[in-house]
Amino acid sequence: MASGSDVVVLVATRKGAWLYRSDSTRRGFRVDGPHFLGHIVSHVVLDPRDRRTLLAAAKTGHLGPTIFRSTDLGKTWAEAKRPPAFTKAPEGVKGRAVDHTFWLTPCGPSEPNAWYAGTSPQGLFRSDDGGETWEPLNGFNDDPQYRLWMGGEQDGTPDGPKLHSILVDPRDGQHLYLGMSSGGVHESLDGGKSWAPLIDGLEVVEGLDATDATFHDPHCVRLCPSDPDRLYQQNHCGIYRLDRPGRTWQRVGKAMPGDVGDVGFPLVVHPRDRDTVWVFPMNGETVWPRTSPGGRPAAYVTRDGGRSWQRQDAGLPPEQAWWTVKRQAMCSDQGTPLGLYLGTTSGELWQSRNEGEDWQLVARHLPEIYAVEALGLSA
């Protein structure tokens, strides 16, 4: 990390949230938690605009889904006055209820109190008061074509269908992207008032219609911080790259080793190099066991935009490790060299201080990890 800069790693799990703090060396972490013990916490995000405000998407079995907000780095929390909720359906029309908020995204510096949230089932919401109250973007949520693409109750996504990967173009806050599992990748040029599919070139499961957004299942979509005209995607059917203003995705995962494949969930883009990307493959064969291929977990990195990939497993278990990494559970900090972090389905938090060249265990015996975010606490 930069001299004098601390880093905080935010870990959201099946049974609560934890914060891990370190200094610029990133060689030892102080643990703060659990927060919301017993809650299903899908995402915890530190606002990069003030580096003090935290939002947490949480749910309990008897209290339902909500958002919590802290303005003092987690010392105290307050529940949202109005968490994301769909507009009541007209009489005779089947309504929807938010099962949980899955994804949180802060807007850019020009909108210091604005956030977006994605839910399960697929819904898009916005807050303009720092996360205290949320309004549905009904032009998206209630559009008949989008409702059809969302798939409804027949969607087979584990833990329910999700709207995720809400991306804000840092050059233009009106330019947005999002992903739906299932339902495809979509783009808005007017702040979410209208949307268009962005699915050309993406493959679907054999026998389904690739022109129908219903059958597209993006797992994770990322914008390159150093070049917002480039996007990467980890999809149900491979790893893809898109260079705008083009509209056709290119499958770059074909260069992955054949015995590993290019199916997985998380994807991390280097903040200063548009050609450097990390993925964490899983076994996507037959019944989709969702384990590390062969019980040998490893990250894979490309430094040439997907033309070639290298395995990075030094320090990770060499065998009989059957965990995997969920779509929000791998991230980077802003350090030099870059630090990487990943959380596993078996409750372990791993770190690399040198861009994946070797890995160290930070914590074990946590609940199943849903999301990991990292950010420096000073510029």
Secondary structure, 3 states (H helix, E strand, C coil): CCCCCCEEEEEEECCEEEEEEECCCCCCCEEEEEECCCCEEEEEEECCCCCCCEEEEEEECCCEEEEEEECCCCCCCEECCECCCCCCCCCCCCCCCCCEEEEEEECCCCCCCCEEEEEECCEEEEECCCCCECEECHHHHCCHHHHHHHCHHHCCCCCCCEEEEEEECCCCCCCEEEEEECCEEEEECCCCCCCEECCCCCCCCCCCCCCCHHHCCEEEEEEECCEEEEEEEEECCEEEEEECCCCCCEECHHHCCCCCCCCEEEEEECCCCCCCEEEEECCCCCCCCCCCHHHCCCEEEECCCCCCCEEECCCCCCCCCCCCCCCECEEECCCCCCCEEEECCCCCEEEECCCCCCCEEEECCCCCEEEEEEEECCC
